[in-house]
Amino acid sequence: CNSALGLADADDVRSAIARLEAFPPELVFFRPEDKYNTAESLALIDWVRHTYTPLPPMGEFEVYLRCPSKPDA
């Protein structure tokens, strides 16, 4: 998914978080240096960083693993 196209405002971020909570993917990939990152995509990845467990990066990508037992989840 390209969050730059799908996240236009704070309501979109809240909606995306609600969807991720309802249907959590096992892995989330994020490319911090992507030129298309927006304030909204950074807000979403901030939620991911507090909810998922970081794994070693893969090239340019940060990788996060779903961890149901994490306190912030």
PDB file of N, CA, C and O in Angstrom, chain B, residues numbered from 101:
ATOM      1  N   CYS B 101       0.826  -1.188   0.000  1.00  0.00           N
ATOM      2  CA  CYS B 101       0.000   0.000   0.000  1.00  0.00           C
ATOM      3  C   CYS B 101       0.870   1.251   0.000  1.00  0.00           C
ATOM      4  O   CYS B 101       1.941   1.266   0.607  1.00  0.00           O
ATOM      5  N   ASN B 102       0.427   2.265  -0.656  1.00  0.00           N
ATOM      6  CA  ASN B 102       1.115   3.543  -0.634  1.00  0.00           C
ATOM      7  C   ASN B 102       0.339   4.476   0.280  1.00  0.00           C
ATOM      8  O   ASN B 102      -0.715   4.990  -0.095  1.00  0.00           O
ATOM      9  N   SER B 103       0.864   4.692   1.482  1.00  0.00           N
ATOM     10  CA  SER B 103       0.150   5.513   2.459  1.00  0.00           C
ATOM     11  C   SER B 103       0.052   6.968   2.027  1.00  0.00           C
ATOM     12  O   SER B 103      -0.858   7.672   2.464  1.00  0.00           O
ATOM     13  N   ALA B 104       0.957   7.435   1.189  1.00  0.00           N
ATOM     14  CA  ALA B 104       0.895   8.826   0.726  1.00  0.00           C
ATOM     15  C   ALA B 104      -0.382   9.085  -0.068  1.00  0.00           C
ATOM     16  O   ALA B 104      -0.884  10.209  -0.083  1.00  0.00           O
ATOM     17  N   LEU B 105      -0.903   8.071  -0.717  1.00  0.00           N
ATOM     18  CA  LEU B 105      -2.130   8.221  -1.488  1.00  0.00           C
ATOM     19  C   LEU B 105      -3.373   7.958  -0.655  1.00  0.00           C
ATOM     20  O   LEU B 105      -4.436   8.506  -0.946  1.00  0.00           O
ATOM     21  N   GLY B 106      -3.261   7.134   0.369  1.00  0.00           N
ATOM     22  CA  GLY B 106      -4.432   6.732   1.135  1.00  0.00           C
ATOM     23  C   GLY B 106      -4.657   7.473   2.435  1.00  0.00           C
ATOM     24  O   GLY B 106      -5.742   7.393   3.011  1.00  0.00           O
ATOM     25  N   LEU B 107      -3.651   8.194   2.910  1.00  0.00           N
ATOM     26  CA  LEU B 107      -3.771   8.897   4.189  1.00  0.00           C
ATOM     27  C   LEU B 107      -3.699  10.399   3.948  1.00  0.00           C
ATOM     28  O   LEU B 107      -2.614  10.955   3.775  1.00  0.00           O
ATOM     29  N   ALA B 108      -4.857  11.052   3.936  1.00  0.00           N
ATOM     30  CA  ALA B 108      -4.900  12.479   3.641  1.00  0.00           C
ATOM     31  C   ALA B 108      -4.964  13.348   4.893  1.00  0.00           C
ATOM     32  O   ALA B 108      -4.573  14.516   4.864  1.00  0.00           O
ATOM     33  N   ASP B 109      -5.463  12.769   6.007  1.00  0.00           N
ATOM     34  CA  ASP B 109      -5.618  13.577   7.215  1.00  0.00           C
ATOM     35  C   ASP B 109      -5.646  12.679   8.447  1.00  0.00           C
ATOM     36  O   ASP B 109      -5.513  11.460   8.335  1.00  0.00           O
ATOM     37  N   ALA B 110      -5.818  13.274   9.608  1.00  0.00           N
ATOM     38  CA  ALA B 110      -5.797  12.526  10.873  1.00  0.00           C
ATOM     39  C   ALA B 110      -6.908  11.486  10.940  1.00  0.00           C
ATOM     40  O   ALA B 110      -6.725  10.419  11.526  1.00  0.00           O
ATOM     41  N   ASP B 111      -8.054  11.787  10.348  1.00  0.00           N
ATOM     42  CA  ASP B 111      -9.144  10.797  10.328  1.00  0.00           C
ATOM     43  C   ASP B 111      -8.734   9.552   9.554  1.00  0.00           C
ATOM     44  O   ASP B 111      -9.068   8.436   9.952  1.00  0.00           O
ATOM     45  N   ASP B 112      -8.019   9.734   8.460  1.00  0.00           N
ATOM     46  CA  ASP B 112      -7.535   8.592   7.679  1.00  0.00           C
ATOM     47  C   ASP B 112      -6.547   7.764   8.494  1.00  0.00           C
ATOM     48  O   ASP B 112      -6.566   6.535   8.429  1.00  0.00           O
ATOM     49  N   VAL B 113      -5.683   8.430   9.261  1.00  0.00           N
ATOM     50  CA  VAL B 113      -4.719   7.712  10.107  1.00  0.00           C
ATOM     51  C   VAL B 113      -5.464   6.900  11.153  1.00  0.00           C
ATOM     52  O   VAL B 113      -5.153   5.727  11.365  1.00  0.00           O
ATOM     53  N   ARG B 114      -6.447   7.513  11.811  1.00  0.00           N
ATOM     54  CA  ARG B 114      -7.238   6.780  12.815  1.00  0.00           C
ATOM     55  C   ARG B 114      -7.950   5.581  12.194  1.00  0.00           C
ATOM     56  O   ARG B 114      -8.015   4.510  12.798  1.00  0.00           O
ATOM     57  N   SER B 115      -8.475   5.761  11.005  1.00  0.00           N
ATOM     58  CA  SER B 115      -9.152   4.673  10.306  1.00  0.00           C
ATOM     59  C   SER B 115      -8.170   3.547   9.961  1.00  0.00           C
ATOM     60  O   SER B 115      -8.499   2.368  10.096  1.00  0.00           O
ATOM     61  N   ALA B 116      -6.976   3.915   9.521  1.00  0.00           N
ATOM     62  CA  ALA B 116      -5.953   2.911   9.193  1.00  0.00           C
ATOM     63  C   ALA B 116      -5.540   2.141  10.442  1.00  0.00           C
ATOM     64  O   ALA B 116      -5.373   0.922  10.394  1.00  0.00           O
ATOM     65  N   ILE B 117      -5.374   2.841  11.550  1.00  0.00           N
ATOM     66  CA  ILE B 117      -5.008   2.170  12.809  1.00  0.00           C
ATOM     67  C   ILE B 117      -6.118   1.219  13.239  1.00  0.00           C
ATOM     68  O   ILE B 117      -5.842   0.098  13.666  1.00  0.00           O
ATOM     69  N   ALA B 118      -7.357   1.651  13.133  1.00  0.00           N
ATOM     70  CA  ALA B 118      -8.484   0.775  13.495  1.00  0.00           C
ATOM     71  C   ALA B 118      -8.489  -0.479  12.630  1.00  0.00           C
ATOM     72  O   ALA B 118      -8.755  -1.576  13.122  1.00  0.00           O
ATOM     73  N   ARG B 119      -8.199  -0.321  11.357  1.00  0.00           N
ATOM     74  CA  ARG B 119      -8.155  -1.486  10.459  1.00  0.00           C
ATOM     75  C   ARG B 119      -6.994  -2.406  10.828  1.00  0.00           C
ATOM     76  O   ARG B 119      -7.146  -3.628  10.827  1.00  0.00           O
ATOM     77  N   LEU B 120      -5.840  -1.828  11.143  1.00  0.00           N
ATOM     78  CA  LEU B 120      -4.690  -2.649  11.549  1.00  0.00           C
ATOM     79  C   LEU B 120      -4.963  -3.367  12.871  1.00  0.00           C
ATOM     80  O   LEU B 120      -4.500  -4.489  13.072  1.00  0.00           O
ATOM     81  N   GLU B 121      -5.698  -2.739  13.754  1.00  0.00           N
ATOM     82  CA  GLU B 121      -6.058  -3.400  15.017  1.00  0.00           C
ATOM     83  C   GLU B 121      -7.036  -4.542  14.770  1.00  0.00           C
ATOM     84  O   GLU B 121      -6.948  -5.585  15.418  1.00  0.00           O
ATOM     85  N   ALA B 122      -7.959  -4.355  13.846  1.00  0.00           N
ATOM     86  CA  ALA B 122      -8.952  -5.387  13.548  1.00  0.00           C
ATOM     87  C   ALA B 122      -8.365  -6.535  12.733  1.00  0.00           C
ATOM     88  O   ALA B 122      -8.734  -7.693  12.929  1.00  0.00           O
ATOM     89  N   PHE B 123      -7.459  -6.218  11.827  1.00  0.00           N
ATOM     90  CA  PHE B 123      -6.865  -7.210  10.926  1.00  0.00           C
ATOM     91  C   PHE B 123      -5.349  -7.018  10.895  1.00  0.00           C
ATOM     92  O   PHE B 123      -4.802  -6.587   9.880  1.00  0.00           O
ATOM     93  N   PRO B 124      -4.669  -7.333  11.998  1.00  0.00           N
ATOM     94  CA  PRO B 124      -3.229  -7.033  12.073  1.00  0.00           C
ATOM     95  C   PRO B 124      -2.386  -7.926  11.164  1.00  0.00           C
ATOM     96  O   PRO B 124      -2.478  -9.152  11.234  1.00  0.00           O
ATOM     97  N   PRO B 125      -1.569  -7.315  10.318  1.00  0.00           N
ATOM     98  CA  PRO B 125      -0.643  -8.118   9.519  1.00  0.00           C
ATOM     99  C   PRO B 125       0.478  -8.644  10.403  1.00  0.00           C
ATOM    100  O   PRO B 125       0.804  -8.037  11.424  1.00  0.00           O
ATOM    101  N   GLU B 126       1.058  -9.749  10.025  1.00  0.00           N
ATOM    102  CA  GLU B 126       2.168 -10.314  10.805  1.00  0.00           C
ATOM    103  C   GLU B 126       3.411  -9.437  10.724  1.00  0.00           C
ATOM    104  O   GLU B 126       4.155  -9.307  11.696  1.00  0.00           O
ATOM    105  N   LEU B 127       3.627  -8.840   9.562  1.00  0.00           N
ATOM    106  CA  LEU B 127       4.812  -7.997   9.346  1.00  0.00           C
ATOM    107  C   LEU B 127       4.395  -6.660   8.756  1.00  0.00           C
ATOM    108  O   LEU B 127       3.432  -6.566   7.995  1.00  0.00           O
ATOM    109  N   VAL B 128       5.146  -5.628   9.126  1.00  0.00           N
ATOM    110  CA  VAL B 128       4.985  -4.299   8.529  1.00  0.00           C
ATOM    111  C   VAL B 128       6.371  -3.858   8.063  1.00  0.00           C
ATOM    112  O   VAL B 128       7.350  -3.982   8.799  1.00  0.00           O
ATOM    113  N   PHE B 129       6.445  -3.346   6.847  1.00  0.00           N
ATOM    114  CA  PHE B 129       7.695  -2.847   6.283  1.00  0.00           C
ATOM    115  C   PHE B 129       7.573  -1.338   6.086  1.00  0.00           C
ATOM    116  O   PHE B 129       6.529  -0.835   5.670  1.00  0.00           O
ATOM    117  N   PHE B 130       8.658  -0.625   6.392  1.00  0.00           N
ATOM    118  CA  PHE B 130       8.653   0.831   6.252  1.00  0.00           C
ATOM    119  C   PHE B 130      10.007   1.288   5.738  1.00  0.00           C
ATOM    120  O   PHE B 130      11.048   0.855   6.233  1.00  0.00           O
ATOM    121  N   ARG B 131       9.987   2.153   4.757  1.00  0.00           N
ATOM    122  CA  ARG B 131      11.222   2.703   4.209  1.00  0.00           C
ATOM    123  C   ARG B 131      11.333   4.164   4.646  1.00  0.00           C
ATOM    124  O   ARG B 131      10.704   5.039   4.052  1.00  0.00           O
ATOM    125  N   PRO B 132      12.135   4.432   5.687  1.00  0.00           N
ATOM    126  CA  PRO B 132      12.204   5.781   6.256  1.00  0.00           C
ATOM    127  C   PRO B 132      12.628   6.857   5.260  1.00  0.00           C
ATOM    128  O   PRO B 132      12.197   8.004   5.375  1.00  0.00           O
ATOM    129  N   GLU B 133      13.456   6.507   4.295  1.00  0.00           N
ATOM    130  CA  GLU B 133      13.963   7.511   3.357  1.00  0.00           C
ATOM    131  C   GLU B 133      13.077   7.683   2.125  1.00  0.00           C
ATOM    132  O   GLU B 133      13.454   8.389   1.190  1.00  0.00           O
ATOM    133  N   ASP B 134      11.915   7.053   2.112  1.00  0.00           N
ATOM    134  CA  ASP B 134      11.029   7.174   0.958  1.00  0.00           C
ATOM    135  C   ASP B 134      10.593   8.626   0.783  1.00  0.00           C
ATOM    136  O   ASP B 134      10.148   9.264   1.736  1.00  0.00           O
ATOM    137  N   LYS B 135      10.720   9.137  -0.420  1.00  0.00           N
ATOM    138  CA  LYS B 135      10.378  10.541  -0.667  1.00  0.00           C
ATOM    139  C   LYS B 135       8.879  10.804  -0.556  1.00  0.00           C
ATOM    140  O   LYS B 135       8.458  11.960  -0.504  1.00  0.00           O
ATOM    141  N   TYR B 136       8.073   9.750  -0.519  1.00  0.00           N
ATOM    142  CA  TYR B 136       6.628   9.913  -0.431  1.00  0.00           C
ATOM    143  C   TYR B 136       6.093   9.849   0.997  1.00  0.00           C
ATOM    144  O   TYR B 136       4.879   9.914   1.192  1.00  0.00           O
ATOM    145  N   ASN B 137       6.953   9.723   1.989  1.00  0.00           N
ATOM    146  CA  ASN B 137       6.483   9.756   3.373  1.00  0.00           C
ATOM    147  C   ASN B 137       5.851  11.116   3.651  1.00  0.00           C
ATOM    148  O   ASN B 137       6.331  12.154   3.196  1.00  0.00           O
ATOM    149  N   THR B 138       4.766  11.075   4.409  1.00  0.00           N
ATOM    150  CA  THR B 138       4.039  12.296   4.762  1.00  0.00           C
ATOM    151  C   THR B 138       3.881  12.337   6.276  1.00  0.00           C
ATOM    152  O   THR B 138       4.226  11.377   6.965  1.00  0.00           O
ATOM    153  N   ALA B 139       3.367  13.433   6.790  1.00  0.00           N
ATOM    154  CA  ALA B 139       3.097  13.525   8.228  1.00  0.00           C
ATOM    155  C   ALA B 139       2.152  12.404   8.657  1.00  0.00           C
ATOM    156  O   ALA B 139       2.293  11.846   9.745  1.00  0.00           O
ATOM    157  N   GLU B 140       1.199  12.083   7.801  1.00  0.00           N
ATOM    158  CA  GLU B 140       0.240  11.028   8.133  1.00  0.00           C
ATOM    159  C   GLU B 140       0.892   9.646   8.129  1.00  0.00           C
ATOM    160  O   GLU B 140       0.628   8.836   9.017  1.00  0.00           O
ATOM    161  N   SER B 141       1.734   9.373   7.143  1.00  0.00           N
ATOM    162  CA  SER B 141       2.403   8.068   7.131  1.00  0.00           C
ATOM    163  C   SER B 141       3.359   7.947   8.312  1.00  0.00           C
ATOM    164  O   SER B 141       3.539   6.854   8.850  1.00  0.00           O
ATOM    165  N   LEU B 142       3.975   9.058   8.723  1.00  0.00           N
ATOM    166  CA  LEU B 142       4.860   9.022   9.896  1.00  0.00           C
ATOM    167  C   LEU B 142       4.066   8.814  11.176  1.00  0.00           C
ATOM    168  O   LEU B 142       4.554   8.162  12.099  1.00  0.00           O
ATOM    169  N   ALA B 143       2.858   9.352  11.254  1.00  0.00           N
ATOM    170  CA  ALA B 143       2.002   9.106  12.416  1.00  0.00           C
ATOM    171  C   ALA B 143       1.612   7.631  12.484  1.00  0.00           C
ATOM    172  O   ALA B 143       1.581   7.043  13.565  1.00  0.00           O
ATOM    173  N   LEU B 144       1.319   7.042  11.341  1.00  0.00           N
ATOM    174  CA  LEU B 144       0.955   5.623  11.309  1.00  0.00           C
ATOM    175  C   LEU B 144       2.137   4.747  11.708  1.00  0.00           C
ATOM    176  O   LEU B 144       1.974   3.809  12.488  1.00  0.00           O
ATOM    177  N   ILE B 145       3.310   5.037  11.187  1.00  0.00           N
ATOM    178  CA  ILE B 145       4.468   4.205  11.541  1.00  0.00           C
ATOM    179  C   ILE B 145       4.841   4.402  13.000  1.00  0.00           C
ATOM    180  O   ILE B 145       5.386   3.488  13.619  1.00  0.00           O
ATOM    181  N   ASP B 146       4.565   5.563  13.564  1.00  0.00           N
ATOM    182  CA  ASP B 146       4.801   5.770  14.991  1.00  0.00           C
ATOM    183  C   ASP B 146       3.934   4.809  15.799  1.00  0.00           C
ATOM    184  O   ASP B 146       4.396   4.230  16.782  1.00  0.00           O
ATOM    185  N   TRP B 147       2.685   4.641  15.388  1.00  0.00           N
ATOM    186  CA  TRP B 147       1.801   3.672  16.050  1.00  0.00           C
ATOM    187  C   TRP B 147       2.373   2.261  15.895  1.00  0.00           C
ATOM    188  O   TRP B 147       2.403   1.493  16.857  1.00  0.00           O
ATOM    189  N   VAL B 148       2.825   1.923  14.690  1.00  0.00           N
ATOM    190  CA  VAL B 148       3.414   0.597  14.450  1.00  0.00           C
ATOM    191  C   VAL B 148       4.611   0.387  15.366  1.00  0.00           C
ATOM    192  O   VAL B 148       4.751  -0.679  15.965  1.00  0.00           O
ATOM    193  N   ARG B 149       5.466   1.381  15.480  1.00  0.00           N
ATOM    194  CA  ARG B 149       6.674   1.253  16.311  1.00  0.00           C
ATOM    195  C   ARG B 149       6.343   1.015  17.781  1.00  0.00           C
ATOM    196  O   ARG B 149       7.118   0.375  18.491  1.00  0.00           O
ATOM    197  N   HIS B 150       5.215   1.516  18.239  1.00  0.00           N
ATOM    198  CA  HIS B 150       4.807   1.317  19.629  1.00  0.00           C
ATOM    199  C   HIS B 150       3.999   0.035  19.834  1.00  0.00           C
ATOM    200  O   HIS B 150       3.797  -0.403  20.967  1.00  0.00           O
ATOM    201  N   THR B 151       3.545  -0.556  18.743  1.00  0.00           N
ATOM    202  CA  THR B 151       2.653  -1.707  18.831  1.00  0.00           C
ATOM    203  C   THR B 151       3.319  -3.005  18.384  1.00  0.00           C
ATOM    204  O   THR B 151       2.983  -4.080  18.883  1.00  0.00           O
ATOM    205  N   TYR B 152       4.247  -2.911  17.462  1.00  0.00           N
ATOM    206  CA  TYR B 152       4.928  -4.075  16.905  1.00  0.00           C
ATOM    207  C   TYR B 152       6.355  -4.159  17.442  1.00  0.00           C
ATOM    208  O   TYR B 152       6.877  -3.193  17.998  1.00  0.00           O
ATOM    209  N   THR B 153       6.966  -5.304  17.271  1.00  0.00           N
ATOM    210  CA  THR B 153       8.342  -5.539  17.693  1.00  0.00           C
ATOM    211  C   THR B 153       9.272  -5.338  16.503  1.00  0.00           C
ATOM    212  O   THR B 153       9.064  -5.942  15.451  1.00  0.00           O
ATOM    213  N   PRO B 154      10.298  -4.494  16.654  1.00  0.00           N
ATOM    214  CA  PRO B 154      11.212  -4.295  15.528  1.00  0.00           C
ATOM    215  C   PRO B 154      12.087  -5.520  15.283  1.00  0.00           C
ATOM    216  O   PRO B 154      12.523  -6.184  16.224  1.00  0.00           O
ATOM    217  N   LEU B 155      12.333  -5.804  14.031  1.00  0.00           N
ATOM    218  CA  LEU B 155      13.258  -6.855  13.606  1.00  0.00           C
ATOM    219  C   LEU B 155      14.451  -6.173  12.954  1.00  0.00           C
ATOM    220  O   LEU B 155      14.408  -4.967  12.709  1.00  0.00           O
ATOM    221  N   PRO B 156      15.508  -6.915  12.670  1.00  0.00           N
ATOM    222  CA  PRO B 156      16.635  -6.300  11.952  1.00  0.00           C
ATOM    223  C   PRO B 156      16.169  -5.756  10.605  1.00  0.00           C
ATOM    224  O   PRO B 156      15.329  -6.365   9.943  1.00  0.00           O
ATOM    225  N   PRO B 157      16.714  -4.611  10.202  1.00  0.00           N
ATOM    226  CA  PRO B 157      16.316  -4.040   8.908  1.00  0.00           C
ATOM    227  C   PRO B 157      16.668  -4.969   7.753  1.00  0.00           C
ATOM    228  O   PRO B 157      17.575  -5.796   7.847  1.00  0.00           O
ATOM    229  N   MET B 158      15.929  -4.810   6.667  1.00  0.00           N
ATOM    230  CA  MET B 158      16.196  -5.530   5.423  1.00  0.00           C
ATOM    231  C   MET B 158      16.496  -4.475   4.363  1.00  0.00           C
ATOM    232  O   MET B 158      15.582  -3.882   3.791  1.00  0.00           O
ATOM    233  N   GLY B 159      17.771  -4.250   4.108  1.00  0.00           N
ATOM    234  CA  GLY B 159      18.142  -3.214   3.153  1.00  0.00           C
ATOM    235  C   GLY B 159      17.678  -1.858   3.647  1.00  0.00           C
ATOM    236  O   GLY B 159      18.037  -1.433   4.745  1.00  0.00           O
ATOM    237  N   GLU B 160      16.884  -1.184   2.840  1.00  0.00           N
ATOM    238  CA  GLU B 160      16.372   0.150   3.168  1.00  0.00           C
ATOM    239  C   GLU B 160      15.147   0.119   4.064  1.00  0.00           C
ATOM    240  O   GLU B 160      14.657   1.173   4.469  1.00  0.00           O
ATOM    241  N   PHE B 161      14.642  -1.064   4.383  1.00  0.00           N
ATOM    242  CA  PHE B 161      13.366  -1.189   5.076  1.00  0.00           C
ATOM    243  C   PHE B 161      13.519  -1.516   6.558  1.00  0.00           C
ATOM    244  O   PHE B 161      14.301  -2.385   6.943  1.00  0.00           O
ATOM    245  N   GLU B 162      12.750  -0.799   7.380  1.00  0.00           N
ATOM    246  CA  GLU B 162      12.536  -1.216   8.763  1.00  0.00           C
ATOM    247  C   GLU B 162      11.484  -2.316   8.698  1.00  0.00           C
ATOM    248  O   GLU B 162      10.583  -2.268   7.862  1.00  0.00           O
ATOM    249  N   VAL B 163      11.597  -3.306   9.579  1.00  0.00           N
ATOM    250  CA  VAL B 163      10.664  -4.433   9.588  1.00  0.00           C
ATOM    251  C   VAL B 163      10.124  -4.579  11.003  1.00  0.00           C
ATOM    252  O   VAL B 163      10.880  -4.523  11.974  1.00  0.00           O
ATOM    253  N   TYR B 164       8.818  -4.768  11.114  1.00  0.00           N
ATOM    254  CA  TYR B 164       8.161  -4.901  12.414  1.00  0.00           C
ATOM    255  C   TYR B 164       7.307  -6.160  12.434  1.00  0.00           C
ATOM    256  O   TYR B 164       6.611  -6.468  11.466  1.00  0.00           O
ATOM    257  N   LEU B 165       7.368  -6.883  13.546  1.00  0.00           N
ATOM    258  CA  LEU B 165       6.641  -8.137  13.744  1.00  0.00           C
ATOM    259  C   LEU B 165       5.505  -7.920  14.725  1.00  0.00           C
ATOM    260  O   LEU B 165       5.680  -7.291  15.769  1.00  0.00           O
ATOM    261  N   ARG B 166       4.344  -8.445  14.380  1.00  0.00           N
ATOM    262  CA  ARG B 166       3.194  -8.363  15.293  1.00  0.00           C
ATOM    263  C   ARG B 166       3.514  -9.150  16.553  1.00  0.00           C
ATOM    264  O   ARG B 166       4.010 -10.275  16.492  1.00  0.00           O
ATOM    265  N   CYS B 167       3.225  -8.547  17.680  1.00  0.00           N
ATOM    266  CA  CYS B 167       3.493  -9.186  18.971  1.00  0.00           C
ATOM    267  C   CYS B 167       2.290  -8.935  19.870  1.00  0.00           C
ATOM    268  O   CYS B 167       2.233  -7.894  20.524  1.00  0.00           O
ATOM    269  N   PRO B 168       1.332  -9.848  19.925  1.00  0.00           N
ATOM    270  CA  PRO B 168       0.099  -9.625  20.694  1.00  0.00           C
ATOM    271  C   PRO B 168       0.326  -9.357  22.186  1.00  0.00           C
ATOM    272  O   PRO B 168      -0.516  -8.741  22.840  1.00  0.00           O
ATOM    273  N   SER B 169       1.449  -9.813  22.717  1.00  0.00           N
ATOM    274  CA  SER B 169       1.665  -9.651  24.153  1.00  0.00           C
ATOM    275  C   SER B 169       2.330  -8.326  24.517  1.00  0.00           C
ATOM    276  O   SER B 169       2.523  -8.037  25.698  1.00  0.00           O
ATOM    277  N   LYS B 170       2.682  -7.518  23.514  1.00  0.00           N
ATOM    278  CA  LYS B 170       3.349  -6.247  23.798  1.00  0.00           C
ATOM    279  C   LYS B 170       2.382  -5.327  24.551  1.00  0.00           C
ATOM    280  O   LYS B 170       1.220  -5.216  24.159  1.00  0.00           O
ATOM    281  N   PRO B 171       2.835  -4.668  25.621  1.00  0.00           N
ATOM    282  CA  PRO B 171       1.943  -3.877  26.481  1.00  0.00           C
ATOM    283  C   PRO B 171       1.175  -2.786  25.757  1.00  0.00           C
ATOM    284  O   PRO B 171       0.035  -2.513  26.134  1.00  0.00           O
ATOM    285  N   ASP B 172       1.734  -2.148  24.737  1.00  0.00           N
ATOM    286  CA  ASP B 172       1.065  -1.064  24.051  1.00  0.00           C
ATOM    287  C   ASP B 172       0.072  -1.550  23.007  1.00  0.00           C
ATOM    288  O   ASP B 172      -0.631  -0.739  22.404  1.00  0.00           O
ATOM    289  N   ALA B 173       0.001  -2.843  22.784  1.00  0.00           N
ATOM    290  CA  ALA B 173      -0.884  -3.363  21.739  1.00  0.00           C
ATOM    291  C   ALA B 173      -2.337  -3.283  22.147  1.00  0.00           C
ATOM    292  O   ALA B 173      -3.216  -3.679  21.381  1.00  0.00           O
TER     293      ALA B 173
END
